[in-house]
Amino acid sequence: MIYFEGVVMETLPSVRFIVRINRPNGLEPLEIPCITKTSLKSRVKIIKGDSVVVELDPNDLTQGTIVERK
């Protein structure tokens, strides 16, 4: 799995989110909309504009899981 930091751009029904992934090493953000779900066991409220850590599968970079809210 690959971990990226990103920003929630939009909330969707069924606890899904569109996240803009930030590129590592301080480069400008990569505009890849990634449809994610949350894996947080507690009911943490995630809203538009939150910084999150996303876990992505290297074979499919369009879907992932939010593993941490910053």
N, CA, C, O and CB atoms as a CASP TS submission, in Angstrom:
PFRMAT TS
TARGET T0000
AUTHOR 0000-0000-0000
METHOD Language model
MODEL 1
PARENT N/A
ATOM      1  N   MET     1       0.829  -1.183   0.000  1.00  0.00           N
ATOM      2  CA  MET     1       0.000   0.000   0.000  1.00  0.00           C
ATOM      3  C   MET     1       0.876   1.249   0.000  1.00  0.00           C
ATOM      4  O   MET     1       1.996   1.251   0.511  1.00  0.00           O
ATOM      5  CB  MET     1      -0.945  -0.004   1.207  1.00  0.00           C
ATOM      6  N   ILE     2       0.335   2.297  -0.582  1.00  0.00           N
ATOM      7  CA  ILE     2       1.025   3.586  -0.655  1.00  0.00           C
ATOM      8  C   ILE     2       0.204   4.589   0.140  1.00  0.00           C
ATOM      9  O   ILE     2      -1.024   4.589   0.065  1.00  0.00           O
ATOM     10  CB  ILE     2       1.221   4.060  -2.144  1.00  0.00           C
ATOM     11  N   TYR     3       0.882   5.446   0.904  1.00  0.00           N
ATOM     12  CA  TYR     3       0.202   6.437   1.726  1.00  0.00           C
ATOM     13  C   TYR     3       0.510   7.838   1.208  1.00  0.00           C
ATOM     14  O   TYR     3       1.666   8.181   0.961  1.00  0.00           O
ATOM     15  CB  TYR     3       0.620   6.300   3.206  1.00  0.00           C
ATOM     16  N   PHE     4      -0.536   8.639   1.048  1.00  0.00           N
ATOM     17  CA  PHE     4      -0.407  10.023   0.600  1.00  0.00           C
ATOM     18  C   PHE     4      -1.208  10.916   1.525  1.00  0.00           C
ATOM     19  O   PHE     4      -2.175  10.479   2.150  1.00  0.00           O
ATOM     20  CB  PHE     4      -0.881  10.188  -0.867  1.00  0.00           C
ATOM     21  N   GLU     5      -0.793  12.180   1.606  1.00  0.00           N
ATOM     22  CA  GLU     5      -1.602  13.183   2.287  1.00  0.00           C
ATOM     23  C   GLU     5      -2.451  13.869   1.237  1.00  0.00           C
ATOM     24  O   GLU     5      -2.043  14.026   0.086  1.00  0.00           O
ATOM     25  CB  GLU     5      -0.715  14.215   3.068  1.00  0.00           C
ATOM     26  N   GLY     6      -3.636  14.274   1.651  1.00  0.00           N
ATOM     27  CA  GLY     6      -4.535  14.927   0.720  1.00  0.00           C
ATOM     28  C   GLY     6      -5.526  15.812   1.442  1.00  0.00           C
ATOM     29  O   GLY     6      -5.518  15.918   2.669  1.00  0.00           O
ATOM     30  N   VAL     7      -6.387  16.448   0.651  1.00  0.00           N
ATOM     31  CA  VAL     7      -7.410  17.350   1.168  1.00  0.00           C
ATOM     32  C   VAL     7      -8.757  16.883   0.640  1.00  0.00           C
ATOM     33  O   VAL     7      -8.894  16.587  -0.548  1.00  0.00           O
ATOM     34  CB  VAL     7      -7.125  18.835   0.761  1.00  0.00           C
ATOM     35  N   VAL     8      -9.747  16.817   1.513  1.00  0.00           N
ATOM     36  CA  VAL     8     -11.092  16.423   1.108  1.00  0.00           C
ATOM     37  C   VAL     8     -11.689  17.557   0.280  1.00  0.00           C
ATOM     38  O   VAL     8     -11.806  18.684   0.761  1.00  0.00           O
ATOM     39  CB  VAL     8     -11.991  16.094   2.352  1.00  0.00           C
ATOM     40  N   MET     9     -12.064  17.263  -0.953  1.00  0.00           N
ATOM     41  CA  MET     9     -12.635  18.264  -1.850  1.00  0.00           C
ATOM     42  C   MET     9     -14.161  18.243  -1.849  1.00  0.00           C
ATOM     43  O   MET     9     -14.805  19.272  -2.052  1.00  0.00           O
ATOM     44  CB  MET     9     -12.123  18.046  -3.257  1.00  0.00           C
ATOM     45  N   GLU    10     -14.732  17.059  -1.620  1.00  0.00           N
ATOM     46  CA  GLU    10     -16.184  16.932  -1.663  1.00  0.00           C
ATOM     47  C   GLU    10     -16.615  15.708  -0.873  1.00  0.00           C
ATOM     48  O   GLU    10     -15.912  14.698  -0.847  1.00  0.00           O
ATOM     49  CB  GLU    10     -16.687  16.844  -3.119  1.00  0.00           C
ATOM     50  N   THR    11     -17.767  15.799  -0.234  1.00  0.00           N
ATOM     51  CA  THR    11     -18.326  14.641   0.455  1.00  0.00           C
ATOM     52  C   THR    11     -19.445  14.063  -0.393  1.00  0.00           C
ATOM     53  O   THR    11     -20.224  14.800  -0.997  1.00  0.00           O
ATOM     54  CB  THR    11     -18.843  15.021   1.872  1.00  0.00           C
ATOM     55  N   LEU    12     -19.520  12.742  -0.434  1.00  0.00           N
ATOM     56  CA  LEU    12     -20.514  12.025  -1.219  1.00  0.00           C
ATOM     57  C   LEU    12     -21.374  11.181  -0.279  1.00  0.00           C
ATOM     58  O   LEU    12     -21.005  10.977   0.877  1.00  0.00           O
ATOM     59  CB  LEU    12     -19.834  11.136  -2.303  1.00  0.00           C
ATOM     60  N   PRO    13     -22.514  10.691  -0.762  1.00  0.00           N
ATOM     61  CA  PRO    13     -23.321   9.804   0.080  1.00  0.00           C
ATOM     62  C   PRO    13     -22.564   8.516   0.416  1.00  0.00           C
ATOM     63  O   PRO    13     -21.561   8.191  -0.219  1.00  0.00           O
ATOM     64  CB  PRO    13     -24.647   9.466  -0.621  1.00  0.00           C
ATOM     65  N   SER    14     -23.051   7.801   1.407  1.00  0.00           N
ATOM     66  CA  SER    14     -22.494   6.514   1.839  1.00  0.00           C
ATOM     67  C   SER    14     -21.077   6.635   2.380  1.00  0.00           C
ATOM     68  O   SER    14     -20.250   5.754   2.142  1.00  0.00           O
ATOM     69  CB  SER    14     -22.508   5.536   0.689  1.00  0.00           C
ATOM     70  N   VAL    15     -20.783   7.706   3.101  1.00  0.00           N
ATOM     71  CA  VAL    15     -19.490   7.936   3.750  1.00  0.00           C
ATOM     72  C   VAL    15     -18.341   7.785   2.753  1.00  0.00           C
ATOM     73  O   VAL    15     -17.364   7.088   3.025  1.00  0.00           O
ATOM     74  CB  VAL    15     -19.299   6.962   4.925  1.00  0.00           C
ATOM     75  N   ARG    16     -18.461   8.430   1.618  1.00  0.00           N
ATOM     76  CA  ARG    16     -17.406   8.458   0.610  1.00  0.00           C
ATOM     77  C   ARG    16     -17.003   9.908   0.384  1.00  0.00           C
ATOM     78  O   ARG    16     -17.780  10.832   0.626  1.00  0.00           O
ATOM     79  CB  ARG    16     -17.872   7.788  -0.725  1.00  0.00           C
ATOM     80  N   PHE    17     -15.770  10.087  -0.086  1.00  0.00           N
ATOM     81  CA  PHE    17     -15.216  11.420  -0.241  1.00  0.00           C
ATOM     82  C   PHE    17     -14.396  11.495  -1.524  1.00  0.00           C
ATOM     83  O   PHE    17     -13.868  10.486  -1.990  1.00  0.00           O
ATOM     84  CB  PHE    17     -14.355  11.796   0.978  1.00  0.00           C
ATOM     85  N   ILE    18     -14.293  12.684  -2.088  1.00  0.00           N
ATOM     86  CA  ILE    18     -13.349  12.934  -3.177  1.00  0.00           C
ATOM     87  C   ILE    18     -12.181  13.698  -2.561  1.00  0.00           C
ATOM     88  O   ILE    18     -12.367  14.755  -1.959  1.00  0.00           O
ATOM     89  CB  ILE    18     -14.019  13.742  -4.379  1.00  0.00           C
ATOM     90  N   VAL    19     -10.969  13.148  -2.721  1.00  0.00           N
ATOM     91  CA  VAL    19      -9.774  13.690  -2.076  1.00  0.00           C
ATOM     92  C   VAL    19      -8.765  14.100  -3.152  1.00  0.00           C
ATOM     93  O   VAL    19      -8.508  13.344  -4.089  1.00  0.00           O
ATOM     94  CB  VAL    19      -9.147  12.648  -1.095  1.00  0.00           C
ATOM     95  N   ARG    20      -8.189  15.318  -3.011  1.00  0.00           N
ATOM     96  CA  ARG    20      -7.090  15.757  -3.882  1.00  0.00           C
ATOM     97  C   ARG    20      -5.798  15.370  -3.186  1.00  0.00           C
ATOM     98  O   ARG    20      -5.536  15.786  -2.057  1.00  0.00           O
ATOM     99  CB  ARG    20      -7.145  17.317  -4.176  1.00  0.00           C
ATOM    100  N   ILE    21      -4.993  14.567  -3.874  1.00  0.00           N
ATOM    101  CA  ILE    21      -3.771  14.027  -3.273  1.00  0.00           C
ATOM    102  C   ILE    21      -2.623  15.002  -3.467  1.00  0.00           C
ATOM    103  O   ILE    21      -2.414  15.518  -4.564  1.00  0.00           O
ATOM    104  CB  ILE    21      -3.417  12.653  -3.881  1.00  0.00           C
ATOM    105  N   ASN    22      -1.874  15.253  -2.389  1.00  0.00           N
ATOM    106  CA  ASN    22      -0.680  16.094  -2.444  1.00  0.00           C
ATOM    107  C   ASN    22       0.517  15.248  -2.843  1.00  0.00           C
ATOM    108  O   ASN    22       0.660  14.115  -2.381  1.00  0.00           O
ATOM    109  CB  ASN    22      -0.426  16.789  -1.084  1.00  0.00           C
ATOM    110  N   ARG    23       1.364  15.780  -3.685  1.00  0.00           N
ATOM    111  CA  ARG    23       2.559  15.055  -4.115  1.00  0.00           C
ATOM    112  C   ARG    23       3.630  15.130  -3.043  1.00  0.00           C
ATOM    113  O   ARG    23       3.752  16.138  -2.348  1.00  0.00           O
ATOM    114  CB  ARG    23       3.094  15.617  -5.444  1.00  0.00           C
ATOM    115  N   PRO    24       4.412  14.056  -2.909  1.00  0.00           N
ATOM    116  CA  PRO    24       5.499  14.084  -1.920  1.00  0.00           C
ATOM    117  C   PRO    24       6.617  15.041  -2.334  1.00  0.00           C
ATOM    118  O   PRO    24       6.653  15.507  -3.473  1.00  0.00           O
ATOM    119  CB  PRO    24       6.071  12.676  -1.722  1.00  0.00           C
ATOM    120  N   ASN    25       7.508  15.324  -1.421  1.00  0.00           N
ATOM    121  CA  ASN    25       8.696  16.157  -1.639  1.00  0.00           C
ATOM    122  C   ASN    25       8.366  17.609  -1.920  1.00  0.00           C
ATOM    123  O   ASN    25       9.177  18.321  -2.512  1.00  0.00           O
ATOM    124  CB  ASN    25       9.502  15.609  -2.777  1.00  0.00           C
ATOM    125  N   GLY    26       7.182  18.068  -1.505  1.00  0.00           N
ATOM    126  CA  GLY    26       6.856  19.480  -1.628  1.00  0.00           C
ATOM    127  C   GLY    26       6.533  19.951  -3.023  1.00  0.00           C
ATOM    128  O   GLY    26       6.464  21.160  -3.247  1.00  0.00           O
ATOM    129  N   LEU    27       6.333  19.059  -3.974  1.00  0.00           N
ATOM    130  CA  LEU    27       5.957  19.472  -5.322  1.00  0.00           C
ATOM    131  C   LEU    27       4.496  19.924  -5.323  1.00  0.00           C
ATOM    132  O   LEU    27       3.766  19.664  -4.367  1.00  0.00           O
ATOM    133  CB  LEU    27       6.178  18.315  -6.339  1.00  0.00           C
ATOM    134  N   GLU    28       4.072  20.595  -6.386  1.00  0.00           N
ATOM    135  CA  GLU    28       2.699  21.087  -6.424  1.00  0.00           C
ATOM    136  C   GLU    28       1.706  19.923  -6.390  1.00  0.00           C
ATOM    137  O   GLU    28       2.034  18.826  -6.842  1.00  0.00           O
ATOM    138  CB  GLU    28       2.471  21.946  -7.679  1.00  0.00           C
ATOM    139  N   PRO    29       0.502  20.142  -5.865  1.00  0.00           N
ATOM    140  CA  PRO    29      -0.463  19.046  -5.705  1.00  0.00           C
ATOM    141  C   PRO    29      -0.832  18.396  -7.026  1.00  0.00           C
ATOM    142  O   PRO    29      -0.907  19.053  -8.064  1.00  0.00           O
ATOM    143  CB  PRO    29      -1.716  19.552  -5.030  1.00  0.00           C
ATOM    144  N   LEU    30      -1.055  17.114  -6.968  1.00  0.00           N
ATOM    145  CA  LEU    30      -1.465  16.333  -8.121  1.00  0.00           C
ATOM    146  C   LEU    30      -2.981  16.285  -8.116  1.00  0.00           C
ATOM    147  O   LEU    30      -3.584  15.840  -7.140  1.00  0.00           O
ATOM    148  CB  LEU    30      -0.844  14.895  -8.102  1.00  0.00           C
ATOM    149  N   GLU    31      -3.592  16.732  -9.178  1.00  0.00           N
ATOM    150  CA  GLU    31      -5.046  16.815  -9.241  1.00  0.00           C
ATOM    151  C   GLU    31      -5.644  15.483  -9.673  1.00  0.00           C
ATOM    152  O   GLU    31      -6.184  15.367 -10.774  1.00  0.00           O
ATOM    153  CB  GLU    31      -5.478  17.928 -10.201  1.00  0.00           C
ATOM    154  N   ILE    32      -5.549  14.482  -8.810  1.00  0.00           N
ATOM    155  CA  ILE    32      -6.170  13.180  -9.073  1.00  0.00           C
ATOM    156  C   ILE    32      -7.345  13.040  -8.125  1.00  0.00           C
ATOM    157  O   ILE    32      -7.144  12.855  -6.925  1.00  0.00           O
ATOM    158  CB  ILE    32      -5.147  11.994  -8.893  1.00  0.00           C
ATOM    159  N   PRO    33      -8.572  13.124  -8.635  1.00  0.00           N
ATOM    160  CA  PRO    33      -9.683  12.874  -7.735  1.00  0.00           C
ATOM    161  C   PRO    33      -9.714  11.403  -7.353  1.00  0.00           C
ATOM    162  O   PRO    33      -9.715  10.533  -8.223  1.00  0.00           O
ATOM    163  CB  PRO    33     -11.012  13.295  -8.378  1.00  0.00           C
ATOM    164  N   CYS    34      -9.740  11.129  -6.085  1.00  0.00           N
ATOM    165  CA  CYS    34      -9.686   9.764  -5.579  1.00  0.00           C
ATOM    166  C   CYS    34     -10.922   9.530  -4.728  1.00  0.00           C
ATOM    167  O   CYS    34     -11.118  10.218  -3.727  1.00  0.00           O
ATOM    168  CB  CYS    34      -8.381   9.507  -4.761  1.00  0.00           C
ATOM    169  N   ILE    35     -11.755   8.576  -5.105  1.00  0.00           N
ATOM    170  CA  ILE    35     -12.938   8.266  -4.320  1.00  0.00           C
ATOM    171  C   ILE    35     -12.504   7.362  -3.169  1.00  0.00           C
ATOM    172  O   ILE    35     -11.959   6.280  -3.386  1.00  0.00           O
ATOM    173  CB  ILE    35     -14.051   7.586  -5.197  1.00  0.00           C
ATOM    174  N   THR    36     -12.750   7.815  -1.963  1.00  0.00           N
ATOM    175  CA  THR    36     -12.267   7.095  -0.793  1.00  0.00           C
ATOM    176  C   THR    36     -13.410   6.786   0.158  1.00  0.00           C
ATOM    177  O   THR    36     -14.490   7.371   0.080  1.00  0.00           O
ATOM    178  CB  THR    36     -11.185   7.900  -0.075  1.00  0.00           C
ATOM    179  N   LYS    37     -13.148   5.871   1.037  1.00  0.00           N
ATOM    180  CA  LYS    37     -14.044   5.596   2.155  1.00  0.00           C
ATOM    181  C   LYS    37     -13.205   5.731   3.412  1.00  0.00           C
ATOM    182  O   LYS    37     -11.984   5.863   3.332  1.00  0.00           O
ATOM    183  CB  LYS    37     -14.717   4.165   2.046  1.00  0.00           C
ATOM    184  N   THR    38     -13.830   5.700   4.545  1.00  0.00           N
ATOM    185  CA  THR    38     -13.098   5.851   5.789  1.00  0.00           C
ATOM    186  C   THR    38     -12.928   4.504   6.476  1.00  0.00           C
ATOM    187  O   THR    38     -13.822   3.659   6.421  1.00  0.00           O
ATOM    188  CB  THR    38     -13.811   6.836   6.714  1.00  0.00           C
ATOM    189  N   SER    39     -11.797   4.304   7.116  1.00  0.00           N
ATOM    190  CA  SER    39     -11.565   3.090   7.884  1.00  0.00           C
ATOM    191  C   SER    39     -11.486   3.398   9.365  1.00  0.00           C
ATOM    192  O   SER    39     -11.151   2.531  10.172  1.00  0.00           O
ATOM    193  CB  SER    39     -10.290   2.398   7.423  1.00  0.00           C
ATOM    194  N   LEU    40     -11.793   4.624   9.716  1.00  0.00           N
ATOM    195  CA  LEU    40     -11.699   5.030  11.113  1.00  0.00           C
ATOM    196  C   LEU    40     -12.823   4.366  11.900  1.00  0.00           C
ATOM    197  O   LEU    40     -13.996   4.486  11.547  1.00  0.00           O
ATOM    198  CB  LEU    40     -11.766   6.579  11.251  1.00  0.00           C
ATOM    199  N   LYS    41     -12.454   3.667  12.965  1.00  0.00           N
ATOM    200  CA  LYS    41     -13.448   2.923  13.739  1.00  0.00           C
ATOM    201  C   LYS    41     -14.362   3.844  14.527  1.00  0.00           C
ATOM    202  O   LYS    41     -15.549   3.556  14.681  1.00  0.00           O
ATOM    203  CB  LYS    41     -12.761   1.957  14.683  1.00  0.00           C
ATOM    204  N   SER    42     -13.833   4.927  15.018  1.00  0.00           N
ATOM    205  CA  SER    42     -14.687   5.868  15.731  1.00  0.00           C
ATOM    206  C   SER    42     -15.419   6.747  14.717  1.00  0.00           C
ATOM    207  O   SER    42     -14.988   6.896  13.573  1.00  0.00           O
ATOM    208  CB  SER    42     -13.853   6.737  16.720  1.00  0.00           C
ATOM    209  N   ARG    43     -16.504   7.307  15.150  1.00  0.00           N
ATOM    210  CA  ARG    43     -17.298   8.143  14.273  1.00  0.00           C
ATOM    211  C   ARG    43     -16.682   9.547  14.209  1.00  0.00           C
ATOM    212  O   ARG    43     -17.172  10.471  14.857  1.00  0.00           O
ATOM    213  CB  ARG    43     -18.767   8.203  14.760  1.00  0.00           C
ATOM    214  N   VAL    44     -15.622   9.700  13.435  1.00  0.00           N
ATOM    215  CA  VAL    44     -14.950  10.984  13.294  1.00  0.00           C
ATOM    216  C   VAL    44     -15.617  11.722  12.144  1.00  0.00           C
ATOM    217  O   VAL    44     -15.788  11.169  11.057  1.00  0.00           O
ATOM    218  CB  VAL    44     -13.408  10.809  13.049  1.00  0.00           C
ATOM    219  N   LYS    45     -15.987  12.954  12.383  1.00  0.00           N
ATOM    220  CA  LYS    45     -16.645  13.758  11.355  1.00  0.00           C
ATOM    221  C   LYS    45     -15.587  14.293  10.394  1.00  0.00           C
ATOM    222  O   LYS    45     -14.679  15.018  10.801  1.00  0.00           O
ATOM    223  CB  LYS    45     -17.462  14.926  11.991  1.00  0.00           C
ATOM    224  N   ILE    46     -15.709  13.936   9.135  1.00  0.00           N
ATOM    225  CA  ILE    46     -14.799  14.428   8.101  1.00  0.00           C
ATOM    226  C   ILE    46     -15.603  15.337   7.186  1.00  0.00           C
ATOM    227  O   ILE    46     -16.636  14.940   6.647  1.00  0.00           O
ATOM    228  CB  ILE    46     -14.133  13.246   7.296  1.00  0.00           C
ATOM    229  N   ILE    47     -15.115  16.571   7.016  1.00  0.00           N
ATOM    230  CA  ILE    47     -15.821  17.541   6.199  1.00  0.00           C
ATOM    231  C   ILE    47     -14.898  18.084   5.114  1.00  0.00           C
ATOM    232  O   ILE    47     -13.692  17.839   5.125  1.00  0.00           O
ATOM    233  CB  ILE    47     -16.366  18.684   7.067  1.00  0.00           C
ATOM    234  N   LYS    48     -15.477  18.816   4.189  1.00  0.00           N
ATOM    235  CA  LYS    48     -14.725  19.417   3.089  1.00  0.00           C
ATOM    236  C   LYS    48     -13.631  20.330   3.641  1.00  0.00           C
ATOM    237  O   LYS    48     -13.887  21.159   4.514  1.00  0.00           O
ATOM    238  CB  LYS    48     -15.667  20.207   2.149  1.00  0.00           C
ATOM    239  N   GLY    49     -12.414  20.172   3.125  1.00  0.00           N
ATOM    240  CA  GLY    49     -11.288  20.982   3.560  1.00  0.00           C
ATOM    241  C   GLY    49     -10.384  20.321   4.574  1.00  0.00           C
ATOM    242  O   GLY    49      -9.305  20.840   4.861  1.00  0.00           O
ATOM    243  N   ASP    50     -10.792  19.180   5.131  1.00  0.00           N
ATOM    244  CA  ASP    50      -9.960  18.469   6.103  1.00  0.00           C
ATOM    245  C   ASP    50      -8.729  17.861   5.441  1.00  0.00           C
ATOM    246  O   ASP    50      -8.794  17.395   4.304  1.00  0.00           O
ATOM    247  CB  ASP    50     -10.771  17.376   6.798  1.00  0.00           C
ATOM    248  N   SER    51      -7.612  17.868   6.155  1.00  0.00           N
ATOM    249  CA  SER    51      -6.401  17.179   5.709  1.00  0.00           C
ATOM    250  C   SER    51      -6.475  15.736   6.194  1.00  0.00           C
ATOM    251  O   SER    51      -6.781  15.482   7.359  1.00  0.00           O
ATOM    252  CB  SER    51      -5.103  17.890   6.242  1.00  0.00           C
ATOM    253  N   VAL    52      -6.196  14.797   5.299  1.00  0.00           N
ATOM    254  CA  VAL    52      -6.306  13.380   5.630  1.00  0.00           C
ATOM    255  C   VAL    52      -5.115  12.621   5.053  1.00  0.00           C
ATOM    256  O   VAL    52      -4.423  13.109   4.158  1.00  0.00           O
ATOM    257  CB  VAL    52      -7.636  12.793   5.097  1.00  0.00           C
ATOM    258  N   VAL    53      -4.889  11.416   5.583  1.00  0.00           N
ATOM    259  CA  VAL    53      -3.907  10.494   5.021  1.00  0.00           C
ATOM    260  C   VAL    53      -4.701   9.389   4.337  1.00  0.00           C
ATOM    261  O   VAL    53      -5.587   8.779   4.935  1.00  0.00           O
ATOM    262  CB  VAL    53      -2.926   9.917   6.131  1.00  0.00           C
ATOM    263  N   VAL    54      -4.366   9.142   3.065  1.00  0.00           N
ATOM    264  CA  VAL    54      -5.092   8.180   2.247  1.00  0.00           C
ATOM    265  C   VAL    54      -4.189   7.000   1.923  1.00  0.00           C
ATOM    266  O   VAL    54      -3.026   7.182   1.562  1.00  0.00           O
ATOM    267  CB  VAL    54      -5.613   8.841   0.952  1.00  0.00           C
ATOM    268  N   GLU    55      -4.719   5.807   2.051  1.00  0.00           N
ATOM    269  CA  GLU    55      -4.018   4.577   1.701  1.00  0.00           C
ATOM    270  C   GLU    55      -4.523   4.134   0.323  1.00  0.00           C
ATOM    271  O   GLU    55      -5.718   3.910   0.130  1.00  0.00           O
ATOM    272  CB  GLU    55      -4.245   3.452   2.791  1.00  0.00           C
ATOM    273  N   LEU    56      -3.589   4.011  -0.632  1.00  0.00           N
ATOM    274  CA  LEU    56      -3.950   3.625  -1.999  1.00  0.00           C
ATOM    275  C   LEU    56      -3.266   2.331  -2.396  1.00  0.00           C
ATOM    276  O   LEU    56      -2.148   2.043  -1.968  1.00  0.00           O
ATOM    277  CB  LEU    56      -3.582   4.733  -2.987  1.00  0.00           C
ATOM    278  N   ASP    57      -3.947   1.566  -3.211  1.00  0.00           N
ATOM    279  CA  ASP    57      -3.378   0.360  -3.796  1.00  0.00           C
ATOM    280  C   ASP    57      -2.564   0.784  -5.019  1.00  0.00           C
ATOM    281  O   ASP    57      -3.079   1.544  -5.840  1.00  0.00           O
ATOM    282  CB  ASP    57      -4.501  -0.683  -4.180  1.00  0.00           C
ATOM    283  N   PRO    58      -1.324   0.334  -5.180  1.00  0.00           N
ATOM    284  CA  PRO    58      -0.507   0.752  -6.325  1.00  0.00           C
ATOM    285  C   PRO    58      -1.122   0.377  -7.675  1.00  0.00           C
ATOM    286  O   PRO    58      -0.798   0.993  -8.691  1.00  0.00           O
ATOM    287  CB  PRO    58       0.868   0.140  -6.216  1.00  0.00           C
ATOM    288  N   ASN    59      -1.993  -0.615  -7.697  1.00  0.00           N
ATOM    289  CA  ASN    59      -2.608  -1.033  -8.959  1.00  0.00           C
ATOM    290  C   ASN    59      -3.806  -0.182  -9.342  1.00  0.00           C
ATOM    291  O   ASN    59      -4.175  -0.146 -10.516  1.00  0.00           O
ATOM    292  CB  ASN    59      -3.028  -2.475  -8.871  1.00  0.00           C
ATOM    293  N   ASP    60      -4.429   0.507  -8.386  1.00  0.00           N
ATOM    294  CA  ASP    60      -5.601   1.325  -8.663  1.00  0.00           C
ATOM    295  C   ASP    60      -5.511   2.597  -7.835  1.00  0.00           C
ATOM    296  O   ASP    60      -5.862   2.597  -6.655  1.00  0.00           O
ATOM    297  CB  ASP    60      -6.916   0.551  -8.356  1.00  0.00           C
ATOM    298  N   LEU    61      -5.045   3.676  -8.444  1.00  0.00           N
ATOM    299  CA  LEU    61      -4.851   4.932  -7.724  1.00  0.00           C
ATOM    300  C   LEU    61      -6.102   5.794  -7.706  1.00  0.00           C
ATOM    301  O   LEU    61      -6.039   6.950  -7.288  1.00  0.00           O
ATOM    302  CB  LEU    61      -3.716   5.705  -8.339  1.00  0.00           C
ATOM    303  N   THR    62      -7.234   5.266  -8.145  1.00  0.00           N
ATOM    304  CA  THR    62      -8.460   6.056  -8.151  1.00  0.00           C
ATOM    305  C   THR    62      -9.348   5.769  -6.957  1.00  0.00           C
ATOM    306  O   THR    62     -10.299   6.513  -6.715  1.00  0.00           O
ATOM    307  CB  THR    62      -9.225   5.804  -9.415  1.00  0.00           C
ATOM    308  N   GLN    63      -9.071   4.709  -6.196  1.00  0.00           N
ATOM    309  CA  GLN    63      -9.866   4.404  -5.017  1.00  0.00           C
ATOM    310  C   GLN    63      -8.943   4.113  -3.858  1.00  0.00           C
ATOM    311  O   GLN    63      -7.892   3.496  -4.031  1.00  0.00           O
ATOM    312  CB  GLN    63     -10.810   3.216  -5.274  1.00  0.00           C
ATOM    313  N   GLY    64      -9.330   4.553  -2.681  1.00  0.00           N
ATOM    314  CA  GLY    64      -8.486   4.356  -1.520  1.00  0.00           C
ATOM    315  C   GLY    64      -9.288   4.383  -0.247  1.00  0.00           C
ATOM    316  O   GLY    64     -10.519   4.346  -0.260  1.00  0.00           O
ATOM    317  N   THR    65      -8.563   4.450   0.867  1.00  0.00           N
ATOM    318  CA  THR    65      -9.176   4.462   2.187  1.00  0.00           C
ATOM    319  C   THR    65      -8.534   5.534   3.040  1.00  0.00           C
ATOM    320  O   THR    65      -7.308   5.631   3.103  1.00  0.00           O
ATOM    321  CB  THR    65      -9.053   3.089   2.864  1.00  0.00           C
ATOM    322  N   ILE    66      -9.356   6.344   3.699  1.00  0.00           N
ATOM    323  CA  ILE    66      -8.843   7.344   4.623  1.00  0.00           C
ATOM    324  C   ILE    66      -8.468   6.629   5.913  1.00  0.00           C
ATOM    325  O   ILE    66      -9.311   5.993   6.545  1.00  0.00           O
ATOM    326  CB  ILE    66      -9.892   8.481   4.883  1.00  0.00           C
ATOM    327  N   VAL    67      -7.203   6.736   6.300  1.00  0.00           N
ATOM    328  CA  VAL    67      -6.745   6.047   7.505  1.00  0.00           C
ATOM    329  C   VAL    67      -6.476   6.996   8.661  1.00  0.00           C
ATOM    330  O   VAL    67      -6.357   6.551   9.803  1.00  0.00           O
ATOM    331  CB  VAL    67      -5.499   5.262   7.203  1.00  0.00           C
ATOM    332  N   GLU    68      -6.377   8.297   8.391  1.00  0.00           N
ATOM    333  CA  GLU    68      -6.103   9.259   9.459  1.00  0.00           C
ATOM    334  C   GLU    68      -6.611  10.639   9.057  1.00  0.00           C
ATOM    335  O   GLU    68      -6.500  11.051   7.902  1.00  0.00           O
ATOM    336  CB  GLU    68      -4.588   9.310   9.778  1.00  0.00           C
ATOM    337  N   ARG    69      -7.165  11.336  10.031  1.00  0.00           N
ATOM    338  CA  ARG    69      -7.561  12.740   9.834  1.00  0.00           C
ATOM    339  C   ARG    69      -6.587  13.607  10.601  1.00  0.00           C
ATOM    340  O   ARG    69      -6.341  13.360  11.782  1.00  0.00           O
ATOM    341  CB  ARG    69      -9.039  13.002  10.306  1.00  0.00           C
ATOM    342  N   LYS    70      -6.029  14.611   9.962  1.00  0.00           N
ATOM    343  CA  LYS    70      -5.042  15.473  10.623  1.00  0.00           C
ATOM    344  C   LYS    70      -5.669  16.726  11.163  1.00  0.00           C
ATOM    345  O   LYS    70      -4.978  17.560  11.748  1.00  0.00           O
ATOM    346  CB  LYS    70      -3.929  15.836   9.669  1.00  0.00           C
TER
END
